[in-house]
């Protein structure tokens, strides 16, 4: 399979977590990140339960990132608007 290089800037604490997880798995960082991305993409086209779990994971990550900005919640969507529940 042909491969290509992707570059991304991530917070240092996330980089450390990824390095540690790759080391625990006995993998290179590139192989670990590739596996994580492949699993995410498989979940994106998987069963409804997998797609929902993926959406919740991404929503939680986005929420945590957003909360660190200190922005107001005024006018923000609630989870029922996001997920249509």
N, CA, C and O atoms as CSV, one atom per row, in Angstrom:
chain,resi,resn,atom,element,x,y,z
A,1,UNK,N,N,0.841,-1.170,0.000
A,1,UNK,CA,C,0.000,0.000,0.000
A,1,UNK,C,C,0.891,1.240,0.000
A,1,UNK,O,O,1.855,1.331,0.761
A,2,UNK,N,N,0.551,2.189,-0.866
A,2,UNK,CA,C,1.297,3.443,-0.900
A,2,UNK,C,C,0.985,4.248,0.351
A,2,UNK,O,O,-0.125,4.190,0.879
A,3,UNK,N,N,1.959,4.987,0.811
A,3,UNK,CA,C,1.751,5.818,1.988
A,3,UNK,C,C,2.103,7.262,1.649
A,3,UNK,O,O,2.819,7.536,0.686
A,4,UNK,N,N,1.597,8.156,2.443
A,4,UNK,CA,C,1.917,9.570,2.304
A,4,UNK,C,C,2.133,10.148,3.691
A,4,UNK,O,O,1.711,9.556,4.684
A,5,UNK,N,N,2.770,11.266,3.765
A,5,UNK,CA,C,3.056,11.886,5.052
A,5,UNK,C,C,2.024,12.958,5.343
A,5,UNK,O,O,1.692,13.767,4.477
A,6,UNK,N,N,1.519,12.959,6.574
A,6,UNK,CA,C,0.636,14.007,7.072
A,6,UNK,C,C,1.357,14.703,8.213
A,6,UNK,O,O,2.063,14.062,8.991
A,7,UNK,N,N,1.183,15.995,8.311
A,7,UNK,CA,C,1.770,16.756,9.414
A,7,UNK,C,C,0.652,17.463,10.154
A,7,UNK,O,O,-0.287,17.972,9.541
A,8,UNK,N,N,0.755,17.493,11.458
A,8,UNK,CA,C,-0.246,18.184,12.267
A,8,UNK,C,C,0.422,18.785,13.486
A,8,UNK,O,O,1.371,18.222,14.031
A,9,UNK,N,N,-0.072,19.909,13.901
A,9,UNK,CA,C,0.385,20.522,15.146
A,9,UNK,C,C,-0.638,20.166,16.218
A,9,UNK,O,O,-1.838,20.372,16.039
A,10,UNK,N,N,-0.154,19.637,17.320
A,10,UNK,CA,C,-1.031,19.244,18.424
A,10,UNK,C,C,-0.466,19.812,19.720
A,10,UNK,O,O,0.731,20.085,19.812
A,11,UNK,N,N,-1.324,19.991,20.718
A,11,UNK,CA,C,-0.814,20.463,22.002
A,11,UNK,C,C,0.236,19.489,22.553
A,11,UNK,O,O,0.152,18.281,22.333
A,12,UNK,N,N,1.214,20.030,23.265
A,12,UNK,CA,C,2.314,19.209,23.788
A,12,UNK,C,C,1.811,18.079,24.681
A,12,UNK,O,O,2.344,16.971,24.630
A,13,UNK,N,N,0.786,18.346,25.504
A,13,UNK,CA,C,0.292,17.279,26.380
A,13,UNK,C,C,-0.307,16.136,25.568
A,13,UNK,O,O,-0.155,14.972,25.940
A,14,UNK,N,N,-0.985,16.449,24.464
A,14,UNK,CA,C,-1.512,15.392,23.604
A,14,UNK,C,C,-0.368,14.621,22.942
A,14,UNK,O,O,-0.419,13.396,22.841
A,15,UNK,N,N,0.645,15.330,22.499
A,15,UNK,CA,C,1.803,14.669,21.889
A,15,UNK,C,C,2.446,13.691,22.870
A,15,UNK,O,O,2.825,12.582,22.493
A,16,UNK,N,N,2.566,14.109,24.127
A,16,UNK,CA,C,3.145,13.214,25.142
A,16,UNK,C,C,2.262,11.985,25.373
A,16,UNK,O,O,2.770,10.874,25.529
A,17,UNK,N,N,0.958,12.182,25.393
A,17,UNK,CA,C,0.036,11.050,25.566
A,17,UNK,C,C,0.160,10.073,24.399
A,17,UNK,O,O,0.156,8.858,24.596
A,18,UNK,N,N,0.270,10.609,23.184
A,18,UNK,CA,C,0.400,9.756,21.997
A,18,UNK,C,C,1.732,9.012,22.024
A,18,UNK,O,O,1.782,7.818,21.730
A,19,UNK,N,N,2.808,9.710,22.375
A,19,UNK,CA,C,4.111,9.038,22.471
A,19,UNK,C,C,4.066,7.898,23.479
A,19,UNK,O,O,4.575,6.808,23.218
A,20,UNK,N,N,3.454,8.156,24.634
A,20,UNK,CA,C,3.365,7.137,25.676
A,20,UNK,C,C,2.501,5.960,25.233
A,20,UNK,O,O,2.852,4.806,25.477
A,21,UNK,N,N,1.375,6.248,24.584
A,21,UNK,CA,C,0.488,5.172,24.123
A,21,UNK,C,C,1.178,4.321,23.062
A,21,UNK,O,O,1.052,3.096,23.066
A,22,UNK,N,N,1.903,4.965,22.159
A,22,UNK,CA,C,2.632,4.222,21.130
A,22,UNK,C,C,3.696,3.339,21.769
A,22,UNK,O,O,3.871,2.186,21.375
A,23,UNK,N,N,4.397,3.876,22.745
A,23,UNK,CA,C,5.439,3.099,23.424
A,23,UNK,C,C,4.828,1.895,24.145
A,23,UNK,O,O,5.370,0.791,24.085
A,24,UNK,N,N,3.696,2.112,24.829
A,24,UNK,CA,C,3.037,0.991,25.521
A,24,UNK,C,C,2.603,-0.092,24.539
A,24,UNK,O,O,2.630,-1.281,24.857
A,25,UNK,N,N,2.206,0.332,23.349
A,25,UNK,CA,C,1.770,-0.623,22.330
A,25,UNK,C,C,2.938,-1.231,21.563
A,25,UNK,O,O,2.745,-2.126,20.740
A,26,UNK,N,N,4.146,-0.749,21.831
A,26,UNK,CA,C,5.320,-1.247,21.118
A,26,UNK,C,C,5.333,-0.835,19.654
A,26,UNK,O,O,5.828,-1.567,18.797
A,27,UNK,N,N,4.786,0.341,19.376
A,27,UNK,CA,C,4.649,0.817,18.000
A,27,UNK,C,C,5.393,2.126,17.814
A,27,UNK,O,O,5.665,2.845,18.776
A,28,UNK,N,N,5.717,2.423,16.573
A,28,UNK,CA,C,6.234,3.758,16.266
A,28,UNK,C,C,5.064,4.735,16.379
A,28,UNK,O,O,3.902,4.336,16.300
A,29,UNK,N,N,5.378,5.998,16.560
A,29,UNK,CA,C,4.324,7.002,16.635
A,29,UNK,C,C,3.536,7.033,15.326
A,29,UNK,O,O,2.309,7.133,15.342
A,30,UNK,N,N,4.228,6.949,14.207
A,30,UNK,CA,C,3.553,6.964,12.906
A,30,UNK,C,C,2.585,5.808,12.746
A,30,UNK,O,O,1.458,5.997,12.286
A,31,UNK,N,N,3.020,4.603,13.125
A,31,UNK,CA,C,2.140,3.436,13.018
A,31,UNK,C,C,0.959,3.554,13.973
A,31,UNK,O,O,-0.166,3.201,13.619
A,32,UNK,N,N,1.212,4.051,15.189
A,32,UNK,CA,C,0.139,4.212,16.170
A,32,UNK,C,C,-0.911,5.205,15.663
A,32,UNK,O,O,-2.107,4.918,15.689
A,33,UNK,N,N,-0.459,6.367,15.206
A,33,UNK,CA,C,-1.383,7.385,14.711
A,33,UNK,C,C,-2.139,6.866,13.491
A,33,UNK,O,O,-3.337,7.117,13.353
A,34,UNK,N,N,-1.459,6.151,12.613
A,34,UNK,CA,C,-2.111,5.569,11.446
A,34,UNK,C,C,-3.224,4.608,11.862
A,34,UNK,O,O,-4.311,4.631,11.286
A,35,UNK,N,N,-2.956,3.767,12.858
A,35,UNK,CA,C,-3.977,2.838,13.353
A,35,UNK,C,C,-5.164,3.569,13.980
A,35,UNK,O,O,-6.315,3.186,13.774
A,36,UNK,N,N,-4.877,4.620,14.745
A,36,UNK,CA,C,-5.954,5.396,15.369
A,36,UNK,C,C,-6.827,6.046,14.298
A,36,UNK,O,O,-8.053,6.020,14.397
A,37,UNK,N,N,-6.203,6.626,13.282
A,37,UNK,CA,C,-6.966,7.251,12.204
A,37,UNK,C,C,-7.766,6.220,11.417
A,37,UNK,O,O,-8.908,6.484,11.039
A,38,UNK,N,N,-7.181,5.047,11.163
A,38,UNK,CA,C,-7.904,3.991,10.445
A,38,UNK,C,C,-9.114,3.520,11.249
A,38,UNK,O,O,-10.184,3.293,10.685
A,39,UNK,N,N,-8.950,3.373,12.555
A,39,UNK,CA,C,-10.070,2.957,13.412
A,39,UNK,C,C,-11.170,4.011,13.410
A,39,UNK,O,O,-12.353,3.674,13.372
A,40,UNK,N,N,-10.787,5.281,13.452
A,40,UNK,CA,C,-11.775,6.357,13.423
A,40,UNK,C,C,-12.549,6.331,12.112
A,40,UNK,O,O,-13.771,6.477,12.110
A,41,UNK,N,N,-11.858,6.149,11.015
A,41,UNK,CA,C,-12.531,6.120,9.720
A,41,UNK,C,C,-13.422,4.882,9.573
A,41,UNK,O,O,-14.489,4.957,8.963
A,42,UNK,N,N,-12.994,3.755,10.125
A,42,UNK,CA,C,-13.833,2.547,10.104
A,42,UNK,C,C,-15.104,2.779,10.913
A,42,UNK,O,O,-16.186,2.353,10.508
A,43,UNK,N,N,-14.977,3.453,12.054
A,43,UNK,CA,C,-16.152,3.747,12.880
A,43,UNK,C,C,-17.093,4.699,12.157
A,43,UNK,O,O,-18.311,4.609,12.317
A,44,UNK,N,N,-16.539,5.609,11.363
A,44,UNK,CA,C,-17.361,6.581,10.645
A,44,UNK,C,C,-18.312,5.910,9.659
A,44,UNK,O,O,-19.385,6.438,9.370
A,45,UNK,N,N,-17.927,4.770,9.156
A,45,UNK,CA,C,-18.791,4.073,8.195
A,45,UNK,C,C,-19.297,2.754,8.768
A,45,UNK,O,O,-19.766,1.891,8.026
A,46,UNK,N,N,-19.202,2.600,10.075
A,46,UNK,CA,C,-19.623,1.360,10.729
A,46,UNK,C,C,-21.091,1.369,11.112
A,46,UNK,O,O,-21.903,2.098,10.542
A,47,UNK,N,N,-21.400,0.554,12.073
A,47,UNK,CA,C,-22.776,0.415,12.548
A,47,UNK,C,C,-23.252,1.724,13.175
A,47,UNK,O,O,-22.440,2.581,13.523
A,48,UNK,N,N,-24.557,1.876,13.316
A,48,UNK,CA,C,-25.063,3.078,13.985
A,48,UNK,C,C,-24.443,3.273,15.376
A,48,UNK,O,O,-24.152,4.403,15.768
A,49,UNK,N,N,-24.243,2.194,16.113
A,49,UNK,CA,C,-23.651,2.313,17.454
A,49,UNK,C,C,-22.217,2.839,17.372
A,49,UNK,O,O,-21.817,3.680,18.177
A,50,UNK,N,N,-21.449,2.345,16.406
A,50,UNK,CA,C,-20.075,2.837,16.235
A,50,UNK,C,C,-20.070,4.301,15.819
A,50,UNK,O,O,-19.265,5.085,16.320
A,51,UNK,N,N,-20.960,4.673,14.908
A,51,UNK,CA,C,-21.018,6.070,14.465
A,51,UNK,C,C,-21.413,6.987,15.614
A,51,UNK,O,O,-20.875,8.087,15.743
A,52,UNK,N,N,-22.355,6.542,16.454
A,52,UNK,CA,C,-22.757,7.358,17.593
A,52,UNK,C,C,-21.617,7.503,18.595
A,52,UNK,O,O,-21.372,8.597,19.105
A,53,UNK,N,N,-20.918,6.404,18.880
A,53,UNK,CA,C,-19.788,6.457,19.815
A,53,UNK,C,C,-18.709,7.392,19.283
A,53,UNK,O,O,-18.114,8.156,20.042
A,54,UNK,N,N,-18.460,7.330,17.985
A,54,UNK,CA,C,-17.456,8.202,17.361
A,54,UNK,C,C,-17.883,9.659,17.478
A,54,UNK,O,O,-17.070,10.516,17.826
A,55,UNK,N,N,-19.142,9.945,17.193
A,55,UNK,CA,C,-19.641,11.314,17.278
A,55,UNK,C,C,-19.533,11.848,18.702
A,55,UNK,O,O,-19.157,13.001,18.910
A,56,UNK,N,N,-19.860,11.013,19.676
A,56,UNK,CA,C,-19.763,11.444,21.068
A,56,UNK,C,C,-18.316,11.711,21.463
A,56,UNK,O,O,-18.030,12.667,22.183
A,57,UNK,N,N,-17.404,10.865,20.989
A,57,UNK,CA,C,-15.988,11.066,21.292
A,57,UNK,C,C,-15.491,12.384,20.700
A,57,UNK,O,O,-14.790,13.148,21.365
A,58,UNK,N,N,-15.860,12.641,19.449
A,58,UNK,CA,C,-15.430,13.884,18.809
A,58,UNK,C,C,-16.083,15.099,19.474
A,58,UNK,O,O,-15.442,16.138,19.635
A,59,UNK,N,N,-17.347,14.970,19.856
A,59,UNK,CA,C,-18.034,16.075,20.522
A,59,UNK,C,C,-17.385,16.386,21.862
A,59,UNK,O,O,-17.208,17.554,22.209
A,60,UNK,N,N,-17.029,15.354,22.615
A,60,UNK,CA,C,-16.386,15.567,23.909
A,60,UNK,C,C,-15.031,16.253,23.735
A,60,UNK,O,O,-14.700,17.174,24.482
A,61,UNK,N,N,-14.257,15.809,22.762
A,61,UNK,CA,C,-12.951,16.427,22.519
A,61,UNK,C,C,-13.114,17.891,22.117
A,61,UNK,O,O,-12.368,18.753,22.581
A,62,UNK,N,N,-14.087,18.168,21.257
A,62,UNK,CA,C,-14.332,19.545,20.828
A,62,UNK,C,C,-14.808,20.399,22.001
A,62,UNK,O,O,-14.416,21.558,22.133
A,63,UNK,N,N,-15.655,19.820,22.851
A,63,UNK,CA,C,-16.163,20.549,24.009
A,63,UNK,C,C,-15.030,20.895,24.971
A,63,UNK,O,O,-14.948,22.022,25.459
A,64,UNK,N,N,-14.163,19.931,25.240
A,64,UNK,CA,C,-13.039,20.193,26.141
A,64,UNK,C,C,-12.132,21.283,25.573
A,64,UNK,O,O,-11.666,22.154,26.307
A,65,UNK,N,N,-11.886,21.231,24.277
A,65,UNK,CA,C,-11.053,22.251,23.637
A,65,UNK,C,C,-11.742,23.615,23.719
A,65,UNK,O,O,-11.099,24.624,24.012
A,66,UNK,N,N,-13.044,23.641,23.459
A,66,UNK,CA,C,-13.794,24.877,23.499
A,66,UNK,C,C,-13.812,25.465,24.904
A,66,UNK,O,O,-13.674,26.678,25.064
A,67,UNK,N,N,-13.981,24.624,25.929
A,67,UNK,CA,C,-14.043,25.109,27.311
A,67,UNK,C,C,-12.747,25.796,27.723
A,67,UNK,O,O,-12.768,26.702,28.556
A,68,UNK,N,N,-11.625,25.380,27.157
A,68,UNK,CA,C,-10.347,26.001,27.518
A,68,UNK,C,C,-10.231,27.418,26.975
A,68,UNK,O,O,-9.376,28.182,27.423
A,69,UNK,N,N,-11.085,27.781,26.009
A,69,UNK,CA,C,-11.026,29.132,25.437
A,69,UNK,C,C,-11.688,30.162,26.339
A,69,UNK,O,O,-11.421,31.357,26.217
A,70,UNK,N,N,-12.563,29.699,27.258
A,70,UNK,CA,C,-13.257,30.612,28.151
A,70,UNK,C,C,-14.374,31.387,27.482
A,70,UNK,O,O,-14.861,32.373,28.035
A,71,UNK,N,N,-14.791,30.951,26.284
A,71,UNK,CA,C,-15.862,31.643,25.583
A,71,UNK,C,C,-17.210,31.403,26.263
A,71,UNK,O,O,-17.402,30.400,26.950
A,72,UNK,N,N,-18.121,32.324,26.065
A,72,UNK,CA,C,-19.461,32.219,26.627
A,72,UNK,C,C,-20.223,31.069,25.965
A,72,UNK,O,O,-20.007,30.752,24.795
A,73,UNK,N,N,-21.115,30.458,26.736
A,73,UNK,CA,C,-21.972,29.408,26.197
A,73,UNK,C,C,-23.234,29.987,25.559
A,73,UNK,O,O,-24.029,29.245,24.981
A,74,UNK,N,N,-23.423,31.295,25.658
A,74,UNK,CA,C,-24.607,31.921,25.101
A,74,UNK,C,C,-24.693,31.670,23.603
A,74,UNK,O,O,-23.739,31.918,22.865
A,75,UNK,N,N,-25.844,31.177,23.163
A,75,UNK,CA,C,-26.069,30.909,21.750
A,75,UNK,C,C,-25.501,29.589,21.262
A,75,UNK,O,O,-25.647,29.252,20.087
A,76,UNK,N,N,-24.848,28.830,22.152
A,76,UNK,CA,C,-24.270,27.545,21.743
A,76,UNK,C,C,-25.367,26.506,21.581
A,76,UNK,O,O,-26.400,26.572,22.247
A,77,UNK,N,N,-25.137,25.553,20.698
A,77,UNK,CA,C,-26.084,24.450,20.510
A,77,UNK,C,C,-26.009,23.493,21.685
A,77,UNK,O,O,-24.938,23.288,22.257
A,78,UNK,N,N,-27.137,22.908,22.046
A,78,UNK,CA,C,-27.088,21.860,23.066
A,78,UNK,C,C,-26.985,20.515,22.352
A,78,UNK,O,O,-27.120,20.437,21.131
A,79,UNK,N,N,-26.747,19.465,23.122
A,79,UNK,CA,C,-26.483,18.149,22.533
A,79,UNK,C,C,-27.662,17.631,21.715
A,79,UNK,O,O,-27.454,16.930,20.725
A,80,UNK,N,N,-28.896,17.957,22.103
A,80,UNK,CA,C,-30.044,17.494,21.318
A,80,UNK,C,C,-30.048,18.143,19.940
A,80,UNK,O,O,-30.467,17.522,18.962
A,81,UNK,N,N,-29.586,19.384,19.856
A,81,UNK,CA,C,-29.488,20.038,18.547
A,81,UNK,C,C,-28.369,19.423,17.716
A,81,UNK,O,O,-28.498,19.266,16.502
A,82,UNK,N,N,-27.285,19.081,18.370
A,82,UNK,CA,C,-26.149,18.500,17.663
A,82,UNK,C,C,-26.493,17.116,17.125
A,82,UNK,O,O,-26.217,16.805,15.967
A,83,UNK,N,N,-27.104,16.279,17.983
A,83,UNK,CA,C,-27.352,14.886,17.625
A,83,UNK,C,C,-28.785,14.618,17.167
A,83,UNK,O,O,-29.114,13.492,16.794
A,84,UNK,N,N,-29.635,15.641,17.193
A,84,UNK,CA,C,-31.003,15.466,16.729
A,84,UNK,C,C,-31.825,14.532,17.590
A,84,UNK,O,O,-32.690,13.823,17.076
A,85,UNK,N,N,-31.574,14.515,18.896
A,85,UNK,CA,C,-32.315,13.632,19.799
A,85,UNK,C,C,-33.409,14.375,20.509
A,85,UNK,O,O,-34.136,13.787,21.310
